[in-house]
């Protein structure tokens, strides 16, 4: 089998890898759940390549991420759920439907993004998904199937926050949850009460920090982080991006400390905290001068 620019070749390769008799033993034994960690890892590697502005790595990482999509679709096809072609058709239909001002008739294009149009389309899609789930449940019941892949979720009766995926990274999850709650007015409108809440939560953490109650410590620290996310939202700052920026800065300064220690014939592990702090301040000073 030869490489190709045609996506169909990638689908063929994955089907061959999953063949029980002639495929790759590792690929054959994988399940939807077992490759979740790889999907998450590949997503972050795409982000890393973008942040490093490495076009070569980005091309490769995008291929790895695309493979994850093909992998899930292949397993779904084996179970008779859907195929890769169904995935492509679904997303193309959604993009066309959600952009009538681009792909619609002359009247729709002239209207551009009419007020309420986006929400109306999403409501229609929500209703159609609910109906599709009901049909799937009915079919599974008629066939006596186990129904593992017939969702029990009822969008008609779900709460406002139920639409936010619970598997999101914690900072992103808390931001999206807060944003949803804010749509019905459950939100602070000024930063002052958020700052006051942050001081309150910090005091509460300080109180439990003196104890050995790990559960209480975790709960209070969570309250601090949740409040920080709220503060970030109030200033329209992405908390994940802000934390990532600080982490990258720390990483750079720490590397500079290691280099400086090495030039002195020393290691960080063999230095006192005061000496390490002196190197930290030196690295920080060099960084500040380079930014001027």
Backbone as CSV, one residue per row, in Angstrom:
resi,resn,N_x,N_y,N_z,CA_x,CA_y,CA_z,C_x,C_y,C_z
1,UNK,0.844,-1.194,0.000,0.000,0.000,0.000,0.882,1.248,0.000
2,UNK,0.548,2.216,-0.849,1.350,3.423,-1.016,0.690,4.628,-0.344
3,UNK,1.518,5.591,0.118,0.949,6.829,0.684,0.154,7.578,-0.368
4,UNK,-0.757,8.419,0.068,-1.596,9.172,-0.863,-2.092,10.444,-0.205
5,UNK,-2.419,11.448,-1.032,-3.035,12.678,-0.532,-4.544,12.514,-0.373
6,UNK,-5.062,11.399,-0.824,-6.496,11.117,-0.760,-6.845,10.594,0.634
7,UNK,-7.808,11.228,1.302,-8.209,10.810,2.648,-8.705,9.369,2.658
8,UNK,-9.202,8.899,1.526,-9.709,7.526,1.451,-8.606,6.512,1.747
9,UNK,-7.354,6.853,1.396,-6.254,5.927,1.667,-6.025,5.766,3.168
10,UNK,-6.146,6.863,3.920,-5.991,6.804,5.374,-7.084,5.931,5.988
11,UNK,-8.303,6.056,5.457,-9.410,5.220,5.942,-9.124,3.750,5.657
12,UNK,-8.570,3.463,4.476,-8.224,2.081,4.109,-7.138,1.524,5.038
13,UNK,-6.136,2.352,5.341,-5.041,1.922,6.216,-5.576,1.565,7.601
14,UNK,-6.453,2.408,8.130,-6.997,2.135,9.459,-7.841,0.870,9.448
15,UNK,-8.600,0.656,8.384,-9.400,-0.573,8.285,-8.491,-1.795,8.261
16,UNK,-7.349,-1.679,7.567,-6.404,-2.797,7.496,-5.765,-3.050,8.855
17,UNK,-5.449,-1.985,9.569,-4.846,-2.131,10.893,-5.792,-2.796,11.880
18,UNK,-7.094,-2.617,11.668,-8.087,-3.156,12.601,-8.592,-4.547,12.206
19,UNK,-8.081,-5.099,11.104,-8.502,-6.441,10.697,-8.071,-7.466,11.757
20,UNK,-9.017,-8.198,12.326,-8.693,-9.138,13.423,-7.611,-10.153,13.070
21,UNK,-7.616,-10.690,11.852,-6.683,-11.749,11.494,-5.353,-11.217,10.987
22,UNK,-5.368,-10.161,10.213,-4.144,-9.704,9.536,-3.677,-8.317,9.995
23,UNK,-4.410,-7.675,10.880,-4.059,-6.325,11.285,-3.003,-6.273,12.375
24,UNK,-2.812,-5.069,12.913,-1.845,-4.861,13.998,-2.496,-5.258,15.325
25,UNK,-1.885,-6.178,16.073,-2.494,-6.634,17.338,-2.841,-5.486,18.286
26,UNK,-1.945,-4.485,18.371,-2.203,-3.356,19.279,-3.428,-2.576,18.837
27,UNK,-3.514,-2.286,17.524,-4.657,-1.514,17.017,-5.957,-2.292,17.155
28,UNK,-5.890,-3.587,16.956,-7.100,-4.421,17.028,-7.698,-4.408,18.427
29,UNK,-6.858,-4.372,19.450,-7.359,-4.475,20.820,-7.830,-3.140,21.403
30,UNK,-7.610,-2.050,20.674,-8.021,-0.746,21.207,-9.538,-0.569,21.179
31,UNK,-10.034,0.272,22.096,-11.461,0.591,22.186,-11.626,2.107,22.184
32,UNK,-12.868,2.567,22.147,-13.129,4.005,22.222,-12.477,4.601,23.474
33,UNK,-12.640,3.923,24.588,-12.131,4.451,25.853,-10.611,4.420,25.934
34,UNK,-10.006,3.384,25.377,-8.559,3.226,25.538,-7.754,4.261,24.766
35,UNK,-8.309,4.818,23.695,-7.522,5.792,22.926,-7.861,7.245,23.277
36,UNK,-8.751,7.441,24.240,-9.044,8.808,24.682,-7.781,9.555,25.106
37,UNK,-6.896,8.952,25.923,-5.688,9.684,26.324,-4.832,10.121,25.143
38,UNK,-4.775,9.286,24.082,-3.988,9.636,22.905,-4.614,10.821,22.166
39,UNK,-5.933,10.839,22.121,-6.629,11.946,21.460,-6.325,13.266,22.166
40,UNK,-6.387,13.233,23.488,-6.094,14.440,24.262,-4.645,14.863,24.058
41,UNK,-3.739,13.896,24.099,-2.315,14.197,23.929,-2.045,14.808,22.552
42,UNK,-2.647,14.226,21.507,-2.425,14.745,20.154,-2.973,16.163,20.010
43,UNK,-4.087,16.451,20.665,-4.659,17.794,20.606,-3.697,18.819,21.203
44,UNK,-3.131,18.476,22.339,-2.187,19.390,22.983,-0.897,19.528,22.181
45,UNK,-0.500,18.479,21.478,0.702,18.578,20.655,0.471,19.493,19.453
46,UNK,-0.758,19.529,18.944,-1.092,20.497,17.889,-0.961,21.915,18.432
47,UNK,-1.511,22.137,19.621,-1.434,23.462,20.253,0.021,23.868,20.470
48,UNK,0.835,22.916,20.934,2.244,23.199,21.192,2.968,23.608,19.911
49,UNK,2.705,22.899,18.820,3.348,23.223,17.545,2.954,24.617,17.062
50,UNK,1.695,24.980,17.271,1.230,26.311,16.880,1.929,27.384,17.703
51,UNK,2.013,27.166,19.000,2.632,28.158,19.875,4.117,28.315,19.580
52,UNK,4.760,27.231,19.129,6.177,27.307,18.769,6.386,27.786,17.342
53,UNK,5.272,27.969,16.601,5.329,28.405,15.205,6.210,27.463,14.376
54,UNK,6.024,26.152,14.610,6.784,25.125,13.904,5.873,24.483,12.868
55,UNK,5.983,24.949,11.632,5.083,24.477,10.570,5.283,22.995,10.286
56,UNK,6.536,22.519,10.340,6.800,21.103,10.066,6.115,20.227,11.101
57,UNK,6.299,20.571,12.378,5.661,19.792,13.439,4.144,19.904,13.385
58,UNK,3.630,21.096,13.051,2.178,21.291,12.991,1.557,20.391,11.939
59,UNK,2.200,20.301,10.774,1.682,19.416,9.720,1.624,17.976,10.215
60,UNK,2.681,17.542,10.884,2.723,16.162,11.379,1.697,15.932,12.479
61,UNK,1.591,16.882,13.407,0.652,16.717,14.526,-0.795,16.760,14.053
62,UNK,-1.091,17.568,13.055,-2.444,17.587,12.492,-2.780,16.229,11.882
63,UNK,-1.775,15.597,11.260,-1.987,14.253,10.723,-2.293,13.260,11.830
64,UNK,-1.553,13.374,12.951,-1.801,12.480,14.086,-3.202,12.694,14.656
65,UNK,-3.640,13.952,14.701,-4.970,14.247,15.222,-6.048,13.736,14.269
66,UNK,-5.805,13.892,12.962,-6.750,13.375,11.972,-6.878,11.861,12.083
67,UNK,-5.767,11.212,12.384,-5.798,9.753,12.549,-6.741,9.351,13.674
68,UNK,-6.795,10.153,14.730,-7.696,9.848,15.838,-9.154,9.849,15.369
69,UNK,-9.516,10.812,14.539,-10.881,10.890,14.009,-11.187,9.649,13.177
70,UNK,-10.246,9.270,12.307,-10.433,8.088,11.465,-10.529,6.824,12.330
71,UNK,-9.757,6.786,13.400,-9.754,5.638,14.310,-11.137,5.448,14.944
72,UNK,-11.670,6.523,15.513,-13.003,6.442,16.130,-14.058,6.039,15.100
73,UNK,-13.968,6.629,13.902,-14.961,6.328,12.867,-14.880,4.864,12.438
74,UNK,-13.661,4.322,12.358,-13.494,2.914,11.990,-14.142,1.999,13.028
75,UNK,-13.909,2.280,14.305,-14.511,1.469,15.364,-16.027,1.600,15.356
76,UNK,-16.503,2.820,15.076,-17.952,3.021,15.000,-18.543,2.240,13.837
77,UNK,-17.824,2.206,12.708,-18.296,1.447,11.545,-18.368,-0.036,11.841
78,UNK,-17.406,-0.540,12.591,-17.395,-1.958,12.956,-18.601,-2.323,13.809
79,UNK,-19.099,-1.343,14.570,-20.277,-1.578,15.419,-21.583,-1.236,14.700
80,UNK,-21.464,-0.768,13.471,-22.664,-0.397,12.720,-23.295,0.911,13.164
81,UNK,-22.490,1.776,13.797,-23.021,3.042,14.308,-23.011,4.136,13.237
82,UNK,-21.850,4.360,12.639,-21.700,5.330,11.556,-20.331,5.131,10.931
83,UNK,-20.076,5.814,9.801,-18.804,5.684,9.094,-18.088,7.028,9.044
84,UNK,-16.852,6.997,8.557,-16.101,8.239,8.396,-16.823,9.166,7.429
85,UNK,-17.411,8.583,6.395,-18.152,9.390,5.423,-19.345,10.085,6.079
86,UNK,-19.969,9.405,7.032,-21.078,10.020,7.768,-20.590,11.221,8.576
87,UNK,-19.386,11.090,9.150,-18.818,12.194,9.923,-18.583,13.405,9.029
88,UNK,-17.997,13.159,7.852,-17.718,14.251,6.906,-19.016,14.899,6.437
89,UNK,-20.006,14.062,6.098,-21.284,14.598,5.647,-21.941,15.430,6.741
90,UNK,-21.856,14.961,7.971,-22.487,15.668,9.082,-21.892,17.046,9.309
91,UNK,-20.568,17.150,9.293,-19.946,18.442,9.562,-20.107,19.395,8.382
92,UNK,-20.088,18.874,7.152,-20.299,19.761,6.009,-21.734,20.286,6.001
93,UNK,-22.693,19.417,6.334,-24.088,19.853,6.396,-24.264,20.923,7.472
94,UNK,-23.600,20.741,8.624,-23.715,21.712,9.713,-23.139,23.065,9.310
95,UNK,-21.973,23.056,8.685,-21.340,24.319,8.283,-22.185,25.068,7.250
96,UNK,-22.742,24.327,6.310,-23.582,24.963,5.295,-24.844,25.526,5.933
97,UNK,-25.431,24.742,6.812,-26.687,25.152,7.451,-26.496,26.366,8.361
98,UNK,-25.376,26.399,9.096,-25.146,27.477,10.044,-24.638,28.770,9.389
99,UNK,-24.371,28.730,8.107,-23.881,29.924,7.422,-24.718,30.218,6.168
100,UNK,-26.030,30.423,6.347,-26.886,30.721,5.184,-26.491,32.034,4.509
101,UNK,-25.853,32.941,5.284,-25.423,34.205,4.702,-24.222,34.027,3.779
102,UNK,-23.645,32.818,3.776,-22.528,32.512,2.878,-22.959,31.531,1.789
103,UNK,-23.692,30.480,2.196,-24.033,29.402,1.270,-25.498,29.403,0.834
104,UNK,-26.321,30.311,1.386,-27.743,30.310,1.070,-28.069,31.016,-0.234
105,UNK,-29.356,31.213,-0.445,-29.789,31.911,-1.658,-29.514,33.409,-1.509
106,UNK,-29.886,34.157,-2.530,-29.585,35.595,-2.559,-30.203,36.319,-1.368
107,UNK,-31.424,35.926,-0.992,-32.097,36.591,0.126,-31.363,36.334,1.445
108,UNK,-30.933,35.089,1.629,-30.220,34.746,2.856,-28.872,35.449,2.916
109,UNK,-28.198,35.546,1.783,-26.885,36.194,1.756,-27.004,37.684,2.022
110,UNK,-28.062,38.304,1.507,-28.228,39.738,1.711,-28.572,40.059,3.161
111,UNK,-29.185,39.093,3.859,-29.564,39.305,5.255,-28.361,39.247,6.186
112,UNK,-27.247,38.660,5.668,-26.055,38.479,6.483,-26.415,37.724,7.777
113,UNK,-25.830,38.088,8.885,-26.112,37.390,10.147,-27.321,38.014,10.815
114,UNK,-28.500,37.653,10.341,-29.728,38.223,10.892,-29.848,37.905,12.370
115,UNK,-30.406,38.840,13.139,-30.541,38.678,14.576,-31.372,37.437,14.899
116,UNK,-30.848,36.610,15.744,-31.561,35.412,16.165,-31.396,34.224,15.235
117,UNK,-30.768,34.431,14.062,-30.655,33.355,13.088,-29.807,32.208,13.603
118,UNK,-28.684,32.522,14.222,-27.776,31.493,14.734,-28.454,30.641,15.799
119,UNK,-29.116,31.293,16.749,-29.792,30.562,17.816,-30.936,29.720,17.284
120,UNK,-31.659,30.256,16.282,-32.758,29.503,15.694,-32.251,28.220,15.043
121,UNK,-31.152,28.328,14.310,-30.578,27.156,13.648,-30.130,26.124,14.679
122,UNK,-29.472,26.590,15.767,-29.011,25.671,16.802,-30.183,24.989,17.498
123,UNK,-31.291,25.705,17.700,-32.473,25.106,18.308,-33.056,24.024,17.407
124,UNK,-33.052,24.269,16.104,-33.551,23.278,15.152,-32.673,22.023,15.198
125,UNK,-31.353,22.238,15.259,-30.436,21.108,15.320,-30.630,20.319,16.608
126,UNK,-30.868,21.023,17.700,-31.089,20.370,18.979,-32.333,19.494,18.923
127,UNK,-33.394,20.028,18.320,-34.625,19.254,18.185,-34.393,18.019,17.327
128,UNK,-33.652,18.157,16.222,-33.386,17.035,15.334,-32.527,15.967,16.011
129,UNK,-31.541,16.399,16.836,-30.732,15.431,17.570,-31.583,14.642,18.557
130,UNK,-32.506,15.351,19.213,-33.397,14.694,20.175,-34.252,13.647,19.460
131,UNK,-34.775,14.000,18.301,-35.609,13.065,17.546,-34.789,11.872,17.069
132,UNK,-33.536,12.129,16.662,-32.670,11.044,16.192,-32.362,10.082,17.333
133,UNK,-32.138,10.622,18.535,-31.875,9.771,19.692,-33.095,8.903,20.004
134,UNK,-34.273,9.498,19.932,-35.493,8.752,20.215,-35.680,7.614,19.218
135,UNK,-35.354,7.879,17.948,-35.463,6.831,16.934,-34.464,5.719,17.206
136,UNK,-33.233,6.112,17.626,-32.201,5.113,17.916,-32.594,4.242,19.098
137,UNK,-33.177,4.861,20.117,-33.620,4.092,21.291,-34.712,3.110,20.905
138,UNK,-35.645,3.586,20.098,-36.759,2.730,19.678,-36.251,1.555,18.851
139,UNK,-35.287,1.829,17.952,-34.740,0.765,17.110,-33.992,-0.258,17.958
140,UNK,-33.219,0.238,18.944,-32.460,-0.665,19.809,-33.404,-1.539,20.623
141,UNK,-34.491,-0.936,21.108,-35.464,-1.691,21.897,-36.142,-2.755,21.048
142,UNK,-36.459,-2.406,19.800,-37.130,-3.351,18.908,-36.231,-4.531,18.566
143,UNK,-34.899,-4.276,18.493,-33.959,-5.331,18.133,-33.446,-6.077,19.361
144,UNK,-33.838,-5.601,20.540,-33.364,-6.237,21.759,-31.903,-5.977,22.034
145,UNK,-31.367,-4.864,21.485,-29.951,-4.525,21.660,-29.709,-3.978,23.060
146,UNK,-28.423,-4.014,23.466,-28.071,-3.554,24.810,-28.248,-2.053,24.963
147,UNK,-28.112,-1.324,23.850,-28.321,0.116,23.895,-27.152,0.886,24.481
148,UNK,-25.925,0.308,24.450,-24.758,1.002,24.999,-24.531,2.340,24.320
149,UNK,-24.807,2.394,23.008,-24.561,3.622,22.257,-25.850,4.343,21.887
150,UNK,-26.913,4.103,22.658,-28.133,4.892,22.480,-28.265,5.780,23.698
151,UNK,-27.880,7.037,23.528,-27.776,7.966,24.650,-29.081,8.076,25.427
152,UNK,-28.950,8.119,26.753,-30.112,8.317,27.616,-30.361,9.787,27.875
153,UNK,-29.525,10.647,27.309,-29.651,12.075,27.543,-30.916,12.617,26.901
154,UNK,-31.651,13.402,27.635,-32.887,14.010,27.142,-32.681,15.516,27.073
155,UNK,-32.384,16.005,25.854,-32.084,17.426,25.712,-33.277,18.305,26.025
156,UNK,-34.470,17.775,25.847,-35.653,18.605,26.087,-35.754,18.977,27.558
157,UNK,-35.336,18.041,28.434,-35.486,18.306,29.853,-34.172,18.614,30.549
158,UNK,-33.095,18.787,29.782,-31.791,19.029,30.391,-31.701,20.443,30.916
159,UNK,-30.833,20.635,31.934,-30.633,21.952,32.495,-29.716,22.800,31.638
160,UNK,-29.640,24.059,31.972,-28.838,25.007,31.203,-27.377,24.577,31.128
161,UNK,-26.852,24.042,32.210,-25.432,23.711,32.273,-25.112,22.330,31.708
162,UNK,-26.140,21.541,31.404,-25.909,20.178,30.938,-25.275,20.122,29.556
163,UNK,-25.356,21.215,28.806,-24.793,21.218,27.454,-23.280,21.386,27.456
164,UNK,-22.691,21.687,28.622,-21.239,21.862,28.706,-20.593,20.506,28.976
165,UNK,-19.719,20.025,28.083,-19.094,18.707,28.273,-18.280,18.646,29.561
166,UNK,-18.545,17.659,30.390,-17.860,17.549,31.669,-16.409,17.133,31.564
167,UNK,-15.977,16.631,30.396,-14.598,16.159,30.250,-13.634,17.264,29.853
168,UNK,-14.113,18.499,29.739,-13.227,19.609,29.391,-12.171,19.802,30.472
169,UNK,-11.003,20.360,30.113,-10.017,20.713,31.144,-10.661,21.629,32.176
170,UNK,-10.225,21.511,33.438,-10.912,22.169,34.546,-11.089,23.671,34.367
171,UNK,-10.037,24.371,33.938,-10.159,25.824,33.770,-11.189,26.170,32.703
172,UNK,-11.136,25.448,31.584,-12.089,25.685,30.498,-13.500,25.329,30.930
173,UNK,-13.636,24.215,31.660,-14.955,23.796,32.138,-15.573,24.861,33.042
174,UNK,-14.792,25.368,34.000,-15.342,26.365,34.921,-15.700,27.649,34.191
175,UNK,-14.885,28.038,33.202,-15.197,29.257,32.444,-16.493,29.095,31.673
176,UNK,-16.654,27.965,30.998,-17.860,27.755,30.195,-19.107,27.632,31.078
177,UNK,-18.957,26.972,32.220,-20.080,26.865,33.155,-20.509,28.254,33.618
178,UNK,-19.550,29.088,33.977,-19.853,30.445,34.421,-20.499,31.265,33.304
179,UNK,-20.001,31.098,32.095,-20.567,31.836,30.965,-22.025,31.444,30.733
180,UNK,-22.326,30.156,30.865,-23.705,29.690,30.710,-24.603,30.280,31.790
181,UNK,-24.127,30.243,33.033,-24.912,30.782,34.141,-25.153,32.279,33.959
182,UNK,-24.176,32.954,33.359,-24.294,34.403,33.157,-25.390,34.764,32.163
183,UNK,-25.760,33.814,31.289,-26.792,34.112,30.286,-28.159,34.331,30.915
184,UNK,-28.336,33.871,32.163,-29.611,34.110,32.852,-29.430,35.115,33.991
185,UNK,-28.304,35.827,33.940,-28.083,36.902,34.901,-27.409,36.499,36.191
186,UNK,-27.032,35.213,36.332,-26.375,34.773,37.566,-24.880,35.023,37.428
187,UNK,-24.491,36.278,37.666,-23.101,36.666,37.437,-22.850,38.036,38.054
188,UNK,-21.623,38.258,38.520,-21.257,39.589,38.974,-21.018,40.483,37.765
189,UNK,-21.407,41.721,37.871,-21.241,42.659,36.765,-20.055,43.587,36.945
190,UNK,-19.445,43.563,38.149,-18.292,44.410,38.424,-17.195,43.574,39.071
191,UNK,-15.934,43.987,38.927,-14.837,43.196,39.482,-14.701,43.290,41.004
192,UNK,-15.183,44.376,41.603,-14.969,44.582,43.038,-15.492,43.429,43.905
193,UNK,-16.734,42.976,43.712,-17.207,41.852,44.539,-16.453,40.550,44.271
194,UNK,-15.918,40.394,43.065,-15.137,39.190,42.761,-13.825,39.225,43.529
195,UNK,-13.183,40.406,43.550,-11.945,40.554,44.303,-12.182,40.329,45.798
196,UNK,-13.320,40.824,46.289,-13.661,40.617,47.695,-13.872,39.122,47.968
197,UNK,-14.536,38.443,47.034,-14.771,37.008,47.170,-13.443,36.250,47.153
198,UNK,-12.514,36.697,46.314,-11.217,36.045,46.223,-10.464,36.163,47.548
199,UNK,-10.525,37.353,48.168,-9.886,37.529,49.476,-10.551,36.646,50.528
200,UNK,-11.874,36.541,50.446,-12.610,35.693,51.386,-12.203,34.235,51.237
201,UNK,-12.124,33.766,49.981,-11.761,32.368,49.744,-10.320,32.096,50.163
202,UNK,-9.446,33.080,49.965,-8.045,32.913,50.381,-7.950,32.784,51.898
203,UNK,-8.727,33.582,52.594,-8.755,33.502,54.060,-9.258,32.141,54.521
204,UNK,-10.280,31.624,53.828,-10.844,30.332,54.205,-9.841,29.203,53.954
205,UNK,-9.080,29.340,52.869,-8.057,28.320,52.608,-6.963,28.387,53.664
206,UNK,-6.573,29.595,54.034,-5.536,29.758,55.057,-5.965,29.106,56.371
207,UNK,-7.243,29.181,56.664,-7.756,28.596,57.912,-7.651,27.070,57.882
208,UNK,-8.042,26.442,56.765,-8.003,24.969,56.704,-6.593,24.457,56.431
209,UNK,-5.717,25.342,55.914,-4.346,24.914,55.621,-3.616,24.516,56.890
210,UNK,-4.046,25.044,58.016,-3.405,24.723,59.294,-3.839,23.345,59.803
211,UNK,-4.913,22.824,59.247,-5.413,21.522,59.672,-4.804,20.417,58.807
212,UNK,-5.216,19.189,59.089,-4.779,18.058,58.263,-5.931,17.527,57.425
213,UNK,-6.950,18.340,57.252,-8.131,17.939,56.491,-7.876,18.183,55.000
214,UNK,-7.372,17.171,54.323,-7.023,17.317,52.905,-8.243,17.603,52.043
215,UNK,-9.376,17.008,52.383,-10.594,17.229,51.605,-11.025,18.686,51.689
216,UNK,-10.970,19.260,52.881,-11.342,20.664,53.052,-10.350,21.572,52.343
217,UNK,-9.089,21.223,52.375,-8.072,22.021,51.690,-8.321,22.034,50.180
218,UNK,-8.621,20.853,49.635,-8.897,20.760,48.200,-10.136,21.576,47.838
219,UNK,-11.172,21.484,48.661,-12.416,22.209,48.392,-12.189,23.722,48.401
220,UNK,-11.449,24.200,49.400,-11.209,25.638,49.494,-10.296,26.139,48.381
221,UNK,-9.311,25.333,47.998,-8.444,25.724,46.892,-9.242,25.768,45.590
222,UNK,-10.170,24.821,45.443,-11.047,24.840,44.268,-11.874,26.110,44.214
223,UNK,-12.352,26.561,45.368,-13.124,27.809,45.419,-12.275,28.999,44.970
224,UNK,-10.993,28.993,45.368,-10.095,30.071,44.953,-9.935,30.074,43.429
225,UNK,-9.672,28.900,42.877,-9.462,28.797,41.431,-10.714,29.185,40.654
226,UNK,-11.872,28.755,41.157,-13.129,29.084,40.485,-13.355,30.597,40.488
227,UNK,-13.005,31.244,41.593,-13.163,32.691,41.693,-12.176,33.411,40.781
228,UNK,-10.954,32.876,40.664,-9.956,33.456,39.759,-10.453,33.392,38.316
229,UNK,-11.082,32.288,37.957,-11.652,32.159,36.608,-12.728,33.228,36.394
230,UNK,-13.536,33.456,37.415,-14.573,34.488,37.326,-13.948,35.862,37.113
231,UNK,-12.859,36.133,37.832,-12.157,37.407,37.687,-11.588,37.547,36.270
232,UNK,-11.038,36.462,35.756,-10.495,36.474,34.392,-11.583,36.790,33.377
233,UNK,-12.746,36.189,33.556,-13.865,36.455,32.652,-14.258,37.930,32.680
234,UNK,-14.271,38.520,33.890,-14.692,39.907,34.022,-13.773,40.830,33.234
235,UNK,-12.488,40.454,33.118,-11.524,41.265,32.364,-11.275,40.702,30.965
236,UNK,-12.133,39.752,30.552,-12.059,39.146,29.226,-10.686,38.540,28.957
237,UNK,-10.162,37.837,29.967,-8.889,37.135,29.854,-9.160,35.638,29.882
238,UNK,-8.586,34.906,28.957,-8.712,33.452,28.962,-7.820,32.918,30.080
239,UNK,-8.383,32.328,31.140,-7.561,31.882,32.262,-6.553,30.813,31.880
240,UNK,-6.927,29.945,30.950,-6.006,28.909,30.513,-4.809,29.535,29.803
241,UNK,-5.083,30.515,28.924,-3.998,31.193,28.203,-3.111,31.975,29.163
242,UNK,-3.727,32.591,30.172,-2.953,33.363,31.150,-2.032,32.451,31.948
243,UNK,-2.569,31.302,32.400,-1.752,30.367,33.167,-0.655,29.761,32.301
244,UNK,-1.002,29.442,31.061,-0.008,28.887,30.135,1.124,29.896,29.910
245,UNK,0.765,31.177,29.770,1.766,32.218,29.544,2.739,32.301,30.728
246,UNK,2.192,32.259,31.932,3.040,32.314,33.115,3.909,31.062,33.235
247,UNK,3.358,29.913,32.888,4.116,28.667,32.955,5.272,28.673,31.963
248,UNK,5.009,29.185,30.747,6.071,29.296,29.742,7.166,30.240,30.235
249,UNK,6.752,31.328,30.874,7.721,32.290,31.416,8.563,31.630,32.506
250,UNK,7.916,30.876,33.391,8.648,30.171,34.447,9.641,29.188,33.846
251,UNK,9.186,28.467,32.828,10.037,27.467,32.182,11.291,28.115,31.599
252,UNK,11.112,29.269,30.953,12.229,29.975,30.343,13.212,30.470,31.400
253,UNK,12.690,31.047,32.472,13.564,31.553,33.540,14.306,30.413,34.243
254,UNK,13.612,29.299,34.444,14.246,28.158,35.106,15.385,27.618,34.252
255,UNK,15.168,27.566,32.931,16.220,27.108,32.023,17.423,28.041,32.086
256,UNK,17.158,29.353,32.190,18.247,30.324,32.307,19.016,30.118,33.607
257,UNK,18.316,29.770,34.676,18.968,29.479,35.950,19.914,28.286,35.814
258,UNK,19.436,27.247,35.118,20.268,26.057,34.936,21.535,26.384,34.159
259,UNK,21.377,27.206,33.111,22.536,27.590,32.292,23.532,28.386,33.140
260,UNK,23.019,29.346,33.910,23.883,30.185,34.736,24.610,29.348,35.791
261,UNK,23.901,28.418,36.404,24.523,27.553,37.404,25.625,26.713,36.777
262,UNK,25.368,26.212,35.565,26.350,25.381,34.873,27.614,26.165,34.547
263,UNK,27.458,27.441,34.160,28.634,28.273,33.850,29.491,28.504,35.095
264,UNK,28.874,28.368,36.261,29.604,28.532,37.518,30.094,27.192,38.067
265,UNK,29.882,26.130,37.259,30.306,24.802,37.684,29.469,24.236,38.801
266,UNK,28.215,24.627,38.867,27.331,24.185,39.946,26.055,23.593,39.358
267,UNK,25.233,22.994,40.207,23.911,22.512,39.828,22.881,23.141,40.752
268,UNK,21.674,23.267,40.272,20.620,23.843,41.110,20.377,22.980,42.348
269,UNK,20.476,21.668,42.179,20.222,20.768,43.310,21.239,20.964,44.429
270,UNK,22.417,21.427,44.071,23.437,21.611,45.075,23.502,23.011,45.659
271,UNK,22.514,23.838,45.335,22.503,25.227,45.800,21.442,25.425,46.870
272,UNK,21.662,26.409,47.709,20.652,26.759,48.701,19.508,27.496,48.030
273,UNK,18.388,27.601,48.733,17.245,28.308,48.171,17.578,29.788,47.939
274,UNK,18.396,30.371,48.823,18.781,31.773,48.646,19.605,31.958,47.378
275,UNK,20.518,31.021,47.124,21.333,31.103,45.907,20.467,30.898,44.663
276,UNK,19.503,29.969,44.761,18.596,29.756,43.639,17.763,31.008,43.376
277,UNK,17.317,31.655,44.439,16.532,32.886,44.296,17.361,33.972,43.628
278,UNK,18.669,34.047,43.956,19.540,35.037,43.323,19.634,34.787,41.817
279,UNK,19.744,33.516,41.422,19.771,33.180,39.993,18.440,33.511,39.334
280,UNK,17.354,33.262,40.057,16.022,33.579,39.527,15.895,35.073,39.238
281,UNK,16.319,35.888,40.173,16.232,37.332,39.983,17.134,37.793,38.846
282,UNK,18.279,37.145,38.696,19.178,37.491,37.598,18.530,37.146,36.251
283,UNK,17.914,35.939,36.182,17.233,35.535,34.940,16.069,36.466,34.638
284,UNK,15.364,36.864,35.680,14.240,37.783,35.518,14.719,39.134,35.001
285,UNK,15.865,39.612,35.524,16.404,40.894,35.085,16.828,40.860,33.635
286,UNK,17.479,39.767,33.228,17.881,39.625,31.820,16.660,39.607,30.913
287,UNK,15.613,38.922,31.345,14.370,38.854,30.564,13.743,40.233,30.427
288,UNK,13.691,40.972,31.503,13.096,42.326,31.468,13.875,43.250,30.547
289,UNK,15.222,43.148,30.569,16.035,44.011,29.697,15.824,43.677,28.237
290,UNK,15.623,42.386,27.948,15.424,41.972,26.557,14.090,42.441,26.001
291,UNK,13.136,42.763,26.894,11.812,43.195,26.457,11.740,44.700,26.225
292,UNK,12.777,45.422,26.612,12.745,46.884,26.467,13.040,47.305,25.034
